Amino acid sequence: MDENDLIHLLDEIVPQVLSEKDVTLMTDQELEKCFTTIRTALDNVDAEKVLRLERVNQHSHGASIGNGIYVKTIHDDIFPISNGVRYIHIKEVLGQYSIGVFVFPPRCMIPLHNHPGMTVLSRILYGSIRVKCFDVICSAAEKKEEEPQHPTSHRHDVKDKIKEGKKNDTVEGCKIGLISRILSSVARSVSNGSLSSSGSSTHDTVPLNGLYTLENEAKVLHSSEVTALYPRRGNVHQFMAGPEGAALLDVLIPPYDARDDRDCTFYEKVESLDLQLQQYEGWCGETEQQKMKCWLVPVEQPEWFTCSAGHYKDLGDGM
């Protein structure tokens, strides 16, 4: 692995940025500016060197890395061999950041899920991924309560919502946090207080433990592109790989940790709620008003979704 690529990102750039700022107090806009250096580093990552990819002919079922170059996909080279999405763990510093690579077979999906209080920067190493994301917003009452406070206080309200829905979650015997549980091959269960996978709710009530969100249009990202989500903007998303499959380098700041109210919850969009949405119009910005507003409700991890950790060459460890 080229020391100027991923190792440099791991051991120098990310810790340096985090040592200079308290990211927990920043707005989404401030976080975007703060992490410009990390995003630039991701732009400059050489996917061929990081994963030591083998070039192939375009017609050999390879995946594109841009510039007319195609490479052999690595899903079947991750051990132990398994179906579904694979995760190659690279490094985690507790409470600060984690870095790893998700590897998708063709047309495989990671379902809709959140990243409470987190920023995630993702670089497509090869292939393409369709991204669907939602911005998290608050009710008018919550907005009114937080007006005299710091502008970032909304994220604590959202975290409180999520925490309330997790009082009965069982994590005994598990490593804490999504990535840790992937590495332990522990399936996630949702608390008894969450809605069932049907996402049912009445027309005139707020969904139990739901998130009120702004829906963004889906977009397709191709190799070498970088995408980012923040505590509010784009925080709930889902990925689907293209026909070639995909590899995605993820930087999570901070990492998932259920002990610090940063566990992962899966969601489903509710289409039929007829709520008094006009109460939200007074404080949403012009850009936000142009987006579709909807509720997301917690659901159990879909039975069809699997994600297991593995080793690829000298990458991947058990934390």
N, C-alpha and C positions, 0 to 999 in steps of 0.2 A: 504493500500500500504506500502511495506517495505521501511523504510526511507533510507536504504542503497542502494536502487536501483535507481529509477527514481528521487526521490526528491534530492538525493545526486548529481546526474548528473546535475539536473537543478540548484540548489542553490549553488553549490560549484565548481564543476569541470569546466563547460563551462565558467562561468564568470571569474574564476581564470586564465584560459588559455588566454582569450581575454584581460585581464588586463595587461598581461605580454608582449604581442606582438602586433605590428601594422600589422594585417594580410593583409591589403590592398596592402602592398608593397612586398608581398612574391611571389615567384615562386610556381608552383604546388608542386615541390619537397620539398620546405621549408614548405609549408602548411601541406603536408602529415606528415612530421616529427613533426611539431608543435602540430598537433591534435592527436598524438599517445595516449595521456592520455585519451582523449574523446573516441577514438576508443576502448581502453581497457575497459573503463567504459561501453560502449555499449555491448562489449563481455560478461561482467559480469551481465548484466541486467537479472533478473529472470522474464520471460514472465508470468508465472503463477501468481506471486505476483503482478506485475504491472497491469495486466488486470483481476486479480482474476478469472482465468479460471477454468472451471469445467472439470475434467478428465472424459473421456468416453472410451468405448471399441473401438478398432480399426475398427470394423465393424459397428459402429454407425454413420458413415458419419462425423467423427471427423477429425481434422487437426493435423498433427504431430508437436511436439515441440522438437523432437529429443529424443534419448535414448529410443526409443520404447514407448514413452508416447504420447497419443492422447488427444485432448481437444475439447470441444464444441466450434464451431465458434460463433462469437459475432455479426455478421452483422445485424441479425434480432433483436438484443437487444439494438440497438442504436436508440434513439428517437429524433425527430419524425421519424417514419419508412419511409424509402425511398429506391428506387432501386439505382443501380449504386454504384460507389465508395463512401465510407463515410469517413469523416475526424473528428477526435476527437482532438480538440485543447487543448493543455496543458499549454503552456506559450510562450509569446513573449516579448523580450526587443527590443524596436524600434532601428533599425540600428545596432543591435548586433547579435541576434540569435532568432530563433523560434523553438519550439519542439512540435510535434504532432504525431498522429497515423493515417495512412491511412488503411482502412479496405476494402478488396476486396471480392466480391462474387466470386464463382468459374468462372474461365476463363475470368474474367473482366479485362479491360485494361485501363491504363492511356496513352494517345497517346504521340507521340514524341514531346518533349518540352525542352526549355533551362533554364539555371540558370545563367544569366549574372553576371560575377564577383563574383560568390558565390562558397562556398564549401558545400557539402551536405554529411552527413554520415547517413547511413540507416542500421537498424538492423531488420532482419526478425524475428518477434515474434512467428508466427506460419505459417504453410503451406509452399508454394514455390512460387517463382516469376521468370519469364523469363525476363531477362534484355537485351535490345539492346541499345548500346550507341555509340556516335560519339565524336571524339576529334576535337576541333575547331582549325583551322590554319588560316594563313593570306596569302595574295597574295605576290608575289615577291617584288612588289613595296612597299608595306607596311612594309615588312621585311627589305628592304634596308633603308627605312626612320628611322626605329627604332634602327638600329645597334649601333649608338653612345649613345643611351639612355639606361636607366635601362632595364634589360632583361625582366621585367614584363610589359613593356609598351604595349606589344601586346594586353593585355586584355582591355586597354583603346580604342585601335583601334576597337576591336570587339564591345565594348560598344557603340562607336560612330556610327558604322554600324547599330546597333539595334535601337539606338536613332533616326537616320535619318528616319528609316522606321516607326516611331511611332509619327511623328509630328502631324498627324491628328487623333490620338487615342482619343477617348472620355472616360473620367473617371469621368465626373461631376456626382455628386450624388452618387458615389460609394466610399466605403473605398478603399484605395490604396493598391495594392499588391495582389498577387494571393490568399494567405491564407485569407486575409481580405475579398476578394470578395467571396471566398467560404463560409465564415462565414455569409456574407450578402446575400448569394444565388443570387449573381449577375453574370450573364453569361458574358463571355469575348467576346469582338468584336475586330477585327483587323482593322487597319487603311486602308483608301481607297488606300494608296500607296502600300500596300502589294499585292502580287500575289494572285489570286483566288485559290480555293482549287484544281484546275486542275494542278497547278504547272507548267503551260506552260511557255516556254521561247524559244528564238531562239538558233540556234546551235552555233553562233559565238559571243554571248554576255554573260556577267556575269549576273546571275539572280538578279533581283531587290531585294535588301535587303537580299540576300541569304548569307549563311555561307558556306565557303569551308571547308570540314571536312575530317577526316580519319575515316573510318568505322571499328568498332571492331566486332568481332564475338559475336553472342548472347550466353549468358550463363544462366544457371538455378541456382538460389540461394535457399538454403533450410533453414529451421528454425535454428536460432542461428547464421547464417552467417551475416557478416557486409560487406557492400560495400560503396564506396565513389566516389564522383566526385569532380572536381576542376574547377577553372575558364577556363582552357583549356582542360584538360584530362577528357574525358567522360562527358563533360558538357551538351550535348544534349542526352536525353535518353527516352525510353519508357518502361513501365512495363506491364506484363500480368501475372495474377495470375494462379496458377495451378488448378487441379481439386478439391482441397479441399478449395479453397479460400486462403486468406492470410491476415496477419496484419503486417504492416511495421511501425516501429518507425523511424521518420525522425528528424534530427537535421540540420537546415539550418543556415549557417554562411556566411554573414548576411542574414536576411530574405528578401523575395521579397518586393520591394517598388518602384512603378513606379515613384515616385517623385525623386528617386535617380538612375534612369535608370536601375532598377532591376525588370522590369515587366516580365511576362511570355509570351513567344511566342510559338505557335504551328508550327511544321514544317512537310514537306514532302520531301522525297528523290527524286531527279531528276535522272532518268536513262539515258537520251538521249543526254545530252549536250556533244558536241565534242569540247572541249576547248584545248588550247595549254598547256597541263598540264606539259610539260617538264620544264616550267619556274619555277615550284615549287621544282624541284628535287635537286637544288643546296644547299638548306638549310635544307631539311628534314633529320632527323636522320635515321640511318639504320633501327631501329625498325619501324619508321613511314613509310619508303618506302615499307615495307612488307605489309602494310595495304592498303585497297581499298580507293582511293580518290573519293569523290563525293560532289555534291552540295546539300544543304538543302534549301528549299524555304519556306517562311512564308505562312501559310494557316489559314483560319478561324478555330475556335474551332469546331471539328467534332460534328455534330448534335447528334450523338449517345452517346457522352461522357457526363456524369453527375457526379458531385462530390459535395456532400452536407454535411455540418457540422451537428453534433448532439451530444447528451449527452449519455454517457455510465456510469452507476452507478454514481460515483461522479467526473468523468472525463468529460471535455468538457466545454468550456465557450465562451462568446461572445467577448473576448478580452477586 
